[in-house]
């Protein structure tokens, strides 16, 4: 077994201590079980998942040639989070043609 140290926020430490006392187990056992659980929930990444994320290839984009990247960014930000978008250039409102 490997011995290690961790740092926890005070509230999380108190919760772990409470669980240990209620379940009559050591604090170390609470942490071991927590790590075992998280290791099951997050299995190892596959070879493709472990690589840096890349934009997938577009299949049917239906975009016009010559559309500026900045225009696409503006459109995406207006579409996804209109409350965060700056006023669109040209006086048009987001989402309206």
KOLZA-291406 format. One record per residue: z, y, x of N, C-alpha, C, O, CB in turn; residue in three letters. Coordinates in steps of 0.05 Angstrom, whole numbers, plus 5000, padded with zeros to 4 digits. Glycine has a CB too. Layout:
N
ZYXZYXZYXZYXZYXAla;...
END
This chain:
97
500049775017500050005000500050255018501250245040502450004981Unk;498750465009498550715024500550915012500750944988495750825024Unk;501951055030503751265021502351535023500951585043506451265039Unk;502651705003501251955003502952174989504952104977498551934989Unk;502152424993503452644979501452784961499152794967504652845000Unk;502452884939500853044921502353294913504853304914499952884896Unk;500953494903502153734892501453744863499153704855501253994908Unk;503453804846503053814817504054074806506054184817504453574803Unk;502854174786504054404772506754314760507054084753502154514749Unk;508654504758511254434748511254284721512654094717512954684745Unk;509554384703509454264676508453974677509553804662507654424658Unk;506453924693505453644695507453464708507753234699502853644712Unk;508953564727511053404740513153334719514053104718512353554763Unk;513953524703516053474682515053264662516553094654516753734668Unk;512453284655511353094636511352814648511952614634508553174627Unk;510452794673510452534686513252414689513652174684509152554714Unk;515152584695517952504697518952404670520452204668519752734708Unk;518252554649519052474622517952194615519452024604518152684601Unk;515352154620514151894614515551674630516151464619511151894621Unk;516151724655517551524671520251454659520951214658517851624700Unk;521751654651524351604640524251454613525651264608525951864637Unk;522351544596522151424569521151134571522050964555520151574553Unk;519551074591518350794594519950624614519250394619515450814602Unk;522050744625523750604644522050494668522250254674525250384631Unk;520450674680518950604703519250824724520151044718515950554696Unk;518450764748518650964769516451174766514351124753518450834797Unk;516851404778514851614778512351514792510151574784515951874791Unk;512751364813510451254828508751074810506251074811511351094853Unk;510050914793508650734775507050904754504750824747510550554760Unk;508151124745506651294726504151394739501951394727508451534717Unk;504351484765501951584779499951364784497551404781502751714805Unk;500951124792499050904796497550834771495150794771500550654806Unk;498950814748497650754723495650974715493550914704499750714701Unk;496451224720494551444714492051424730489851464719495951704720Unk;492251364756489851334773488251094764485751104764490651314803Unk;489550864758488150634748486550694723484250614720490050404743Unk;487750844705486450924680483951104686481751044675488351074661Unk;484351304702482151484707479851344722477551414718483151734723Unk;480551154739478451004754476850834734474450784739479750824775Unk;478050734713476550584693474850764676472550694669478550424674Unk;475850994669474351184652471951304667469851354655476251414642Unk;472251344693470151454710469251244730470151254753471051714724Unk;467451064722466550854741464950984763464051214761464950634726Unk;464450834785462850944807460151034797458950914780462550734829Unk;459151254809456551364803454451174814454751054835456151644814Unk;452251154799449951004809448651164832449351394836447850934787Unk;446751034845445451174868444051424858444051624873443350984881Unk;442851424835441451664825443451874815442852114817439451584803Unk;445751794804447651984795449152124817450052354814449651844777Unk;449351994840450852104862449352324877450552484892451551894881Unk;446652334873445052544887445452814872446352824850442152464887Unk;444653024886444753294875442953294850440853174850443953504895Unk;443853444830442253474805439653624810439653824825443953604783Unk;437553524798434953664800433853694772434353524754432953504817Unk;432453904768431153954742429153734736427453674753429754234742Unk;429353594713427453384707424653494703424253724696428353224682Unk;422753324708419953404705419453454675420153294658418053194716Unk;418053664669417353734642415053554632413153504647416554034639Unk;415353454608413353274597411253434581408953434587414553044580Unk;412253554560410453714542411753984539413354034520410053574514Unk;411154164557412554424556411354624537412754794526412554544584Unk;408754614533407354804516407855094524407855274507408254764487Unk;408255144550408655414560405955534568404155384577410655414583Unk;405755784564403255924572403355964602405455994614403056194558Unk;401055954614400756004643401656294649401056474633397855954653Unk;402956334671403656604679406256714667406856954671401456784673Unk;407856544653410356644643412356674666412756494682411556444621Unk;413456914668415256974691417856824687418856784665415757274692Unk;418956734710421456584710423656754698425356654683422156504738Unk;423757014705425757194694425657204663427757224650425457474706Unk;423257204652422957204623424156954611425356964589419957234615Unk;423656724624424856474614427856484615429256394597423756244630Unk;428956594637431956614640433056784618435056724605432656724667Unk;431757014613432657194592432657054564434557074549430957454591Unk;430456914559430156774534432356564531433556534509427356644531Unk;432856404552434856194551437656304547439156194531434756024577Unk;438256524561440956634557441356744529443556724518441456854578Unk;439256864518439456974491439756744471441156764451437057144484Unk;438256524476438256304457440956154458441956064437436056114464Unk;442056114481444555954484447056104477448755994463444655834511Unk;447356344487449756494484449056794478449256964496451656474509Unk;448256844453447357124447449557334453448857564459446557134419Unk;452057264450454157464455454357534485455657744491456757354446Unk;453157374503453257434531450757574542450657674564453757184547Unk;448657564525446057664534445957964534447058094517443857554517Unk;444558074554444158364555441858424536440458254527443358454584Unk;441658674529439458764510436858684522436258754545439659064504Unk;435158544507432558454518430758704525430958914512431058274498Unk;429058664544427258874552425158904531424358714518425958814580Unk;424159144526422059194507423059244479421459264461420158954507Unk;425759254475426859324449426959104429427859154406425359554438Unk;426058864436426258644417428958514417430158494438424058434423Unk;429958424394432458294393432158004398430057884393433758334366Unk;434257874409434157594416433657434391434857474370436757494429Unk;431757244393431257054371429357164349428757024330433756974359Unk;428457414352426757534332424057594345423857694367427957784320Unk;421957524330419257564340418157824331415857894338417357344332Unk;
END
